[in-house]
C-alpha cells in the first residue's frame, strides 16, 4: 500500500421506511346472514394483515360506511385482537 493513495472519509446513509404493501384482509371473506339471525348475534369476524414491518406492531381500525353506521341493524365491535 502506498500511503499517498489512501483516503478516509465519513458517509452518512439514511434509510427510509417505504410502505411497500397496503393492509389487506387476512383471508377472503364471504358472509351470509340468515333471515332468523338474532339481535346481537356475531355474523362475521374479520382481521387484517400488513406485510410491512413491524410484524406484530400494526394496529388496524375498521369502520362502517356512513350509510351503514346510520342503520341500527348492524354494528361493528373491536375485539382488541382476540
C-alpha positions in Angstrom: 0.0 0.0 0.0 1.1 3.5 -0.9 0.1 5.8 2.0 -0.3 8.6 -0.6 -3.2 6.7 -2.2 -5.2 6.1 0.9 -8.1 8.4 1.8 -10.6 8.3 4.6 -14.0 9.9 5.0 -17.3 9.6 6.6 -20.5 8.8 4.8 -24.0 9.3 6.2 -26.6 6.9 5.0 -30.3 7.5 5.6 -32.6 4.5 5.3 -36.2 5.4 4.6 -39.1 3.1 5.6 -41.1 2.5 2.4 -44.6 1.2 2.8 -44.5 -1.4 0.0 -47.6 -3.3 1.0 -51.0 -1.9 1.7 -53.0 -3.6 4.5 -55.3 -6.4 3.4 -57.8 -8.8 4.8 -56.2 -11.9 6.4 -58.3 -14.0 4.1 -61.1 -13.7 1.5 -64.4 -13.4 3.4 -67.8 -14.3 2.1 -70.5 -13.5 4.6 -74.1 -14.8 4.7 -76.8 -13.6 7.0 -79.6 -15.9 7.8 -83.1 -14.5 8.0 -83.6 -15.9 11.5 -80.4 -14.2 12.9 -80.9 -13.0 16.4 -80.1 -9.4 17.6 -76.6 -9.2 18.8 -75.5 -12.4 17.0 -72.0 -12.3 15.6 -72.2 -12.6 11.8 -68.6 -12.4 10.8 -65.2 -11.8 12.4 -62.6 -10.2 10.2 -58.9 -9.4 10.6 -56.3 -7.7 8.5 -52.5 -8.1 7.9 -49.8 -5.8 6.7 -46.7 -7.4 5.2 -44.6 -4.4 6.1 -42.5 -4.3 9.3 -43.1 -4.5 12.3 -44.8 -7.9 12.0 -46.7 -7.6 15.3 -46.9 -3.8 15.7 -49.7 -2.8 13.4 -53.0 -1.6 14.8 -56.0 -1.7 12.5 -59.2 0.2 12.8 -62.4 -0.9 11.0 -65.4 1.3 10.5 -68.8 1.2 8.8 -69.6 3.4 5.9 -71.8 6.4 6.9 -74.8 4.7 5.3 -74.3 1.5 7.3 -73.4 3.4 10.5 -76.9 5.0 10.5 -78.5 1.6 10.1 -79.0 0.2 13.6 -79.4 -3.3 12.3 -75.7 -3.7 12.1 -72.9 -2.8 14.5 -69.1 -3.2 14.5 -67.3 -4.3 17.6 -63.5 -4.2 18.2 -62.4 -7.4 19.9 -58.9 -6.0 20.5 -57.2 -8.7 18.5 -59.0 -11.6 20.2 
